[in-house]
Amino acid sequence: MPPSHPYKDIPIANDAPFELKPSPEKGWGCFAKTNIAEGSEIYIEEPLLVVPRTSYKAAEAVVQAAANKLGDRDLRIFSWLRKNGDATKKYTYYRDALSDSYFEIKQSKAPSHLYVVHSRFNHSCVPNMQVTHNNVQLKSYAFRDIMAGEEITFSYREMLYKTSAQRREELQEEKIFVRDCRACVPGNPFQEQSDSRRRLLRGLKFLRTGEDPEERENSPDRYPIIFDAQLKQDIANKRVAIYLEFICMLLSACLSEKEGFLGYYKTIGTVEERLSEFVDTLGTANHKEIARHVLSQETWWKKFCEACKLYGRVDANDDSQIPWPHWGDILPVILRTWTP
Ligand SMILES: C[S@@+](CC[C@H](N)C(=O)[O-])C[C@H]1O[C@@H](n2cnc3c(N)ncnc32)[C@H](O)[C@@H]1O
């Protein structure tokens, strides 16, 4: 009989809906023991170790000092960590154990928090779990239904607006070579459509808000999303017409649903709630009526199609100064790139 794997000893609450098991080509991972309904909590965890931010070179002494303050039990748990679940790969350096299993808690001044259980979940670009935190406590929940036996994954970075090539580039910088991901493995229909959908989602976000979610990290010209310089400047400086914002929100919901991300933003209210609030901002009674009719449609695609009836209607609360013809150019392009 093979010797027991050290991960088998990692303490996981009995009522946790998942178990740790080998995950083909990804070391070990976490798999659902039962069906988990969308919105259900998956795990709550406190950090085992909190280490002040430091340079990689200095980290060994700093992490070692923090580890030395652990009680016997926690030190033993720390010692069970293995490089990507390989039982033979015990860490030589404390800093490497930390750097493979830490989470950055943005609000905290000490960014390196080691969570033994949450760091056993593998990455996916089409994940089913979201990890949030309340100060230093991590809390994860299912943002879509998860079937018993399915691997539970989360996205290590914000990746909704990135194409597979962009994601690959970023993850490889962290030595993560994504396997078994239907949005990344080239040549399958989901992957090809996924790239177009994510590019469109990014463009729609820019149209709605004037902010390009990728421009923060990349130079504006590296992965341009809007090629028309005048249009780009107009959107960045001015508000778009209300009808267009509404249509863009609905098309974004269609695309997010296809990508499996519709439940992802539930922490800030459901898409339905946000759209209802949006309807309240319309100033023309007739437009409100059309918008309510739009939201009563069964599917996101039907809602989007009905919303297109608002196309070009200037609302009483509209303060858009962006000239019309641009939008006439854009919508057909959007519609051509995506089939429901
Ligand atoms: C935080 S650990 C995740 C748990 C790890 N698999 C284990 O057995 O302990 C991160 C490491 O898991 C591996 N990994 C995570 N997601 C992966 C994926 N989608 N494809 C391939 N490897 C993945 C990478 O080696 C990465 O450095």
The ligand as a MOL file (V3000), in Angstrom:
LIG
                    3D

  0  0  0     0  0            999 V3000
M  V30 BEGIN CTAB
M  V30 COUNTS 27 29 0 0 0
M  V30 BEGIN ATOM
M  V30 1 C -1.9830 26.9850 -4.8210 0
M  V30 2 S -1.4620 25.5310 -5.5660 0 CHG=1
M  V30 3 C -2.9270 24.6420 -5.8850 0
M  V30 4 C -2.9240 23.2850 -5.2580 0
M  V30 5 C -1.8760 22.3600 -5.8110 0
M  V30 6 N -2.3430 21.7090 -7.0260 0
M  V30 7 C -1.4820 21.3050 -4.7950 0
M  V30 8 O -1.4780 20.1220 -5.1440 0
M  V30 9 O -1.1510 21.6720 -3.6880 0 CHG=-1
M  V30 10 C -1.0070 26.2290 -7.1000 0
M  V30 11 C -0.2860 25.2660 -8.0230 0
M  V30 12 O -1.1980 24.2950 -8.5370 0
M  V30 13 C -0.9600 24.0660 -9.9210 0
M  V30 14 N -2.1570 24.4550 -10.6710 0
M  V30 15 C -3.1970 25.1830 -10.2220 0
M  V30 16 N -4.1420 25.3150 -11.1580 0
M  V30 17 C -3.6870 24.6660 -12.2470 0
M  V30 18 C -4.2110 24.4470 -13.5560 0
M  V30 19 N -5.4040 24.9300 -13.9350 0
M  V30 20 N -3.4730 23.7320 -14.4370 0
M  V30 21 C -2.2650 23.2230 -14.0620 0
M  V30 22 N -1.7180 23.4020 -12.8460 0
M  V30 23 C -2.4280 24.1070 -11.9430 0
M  V30 24 C 0.2290 24.9060 -10.3170 0
M  V30 25 O 1.3820 24.0960 -10.2320 0
M  V30 26 C 0.2570 25.9770 -9.2510 0
M  V30 27 O 1.5570 26.4580 -9.0380 0
M  V30 END ATOM
M  V30 BEGIN BOND
M  V30 1 1 1 2
M  V30 2 1 2 3
M  V30 3 1 2 10
M  V30 4 1 3 4
M  V30 5 1 4 5
M  V30 6 1 5 6
M  V30 7 1 5 7
M  V30 8 2 7 8
M  V30 9 1 7 9
M  V30 10 1 10 11
M  V30 11 1 11 12
M  V30 12 1 11 26
M  V30 13 1 12 13
M  V30 14 1 13 14
M  V30 15 1 13 24
M  V30 16 1 14 15
M  V30 17 1 14 23
M  V30 18 2 15 16
M  V30 19 1 16 17
M  V30 20 1 17 18
M  V30 21 2 17 23
M  V30 22 1 18 19
M  V30 23 2 18 20
M  V30 24 1 20 21
M  V30 25 2 21 22
M  V30 26 1 22 23
M  V30 27 1 24 25
M  V30 28 1 24 26
M  V30 29 1 26 27
M  V30 END BOND
M  V30 END CTAB
M  END
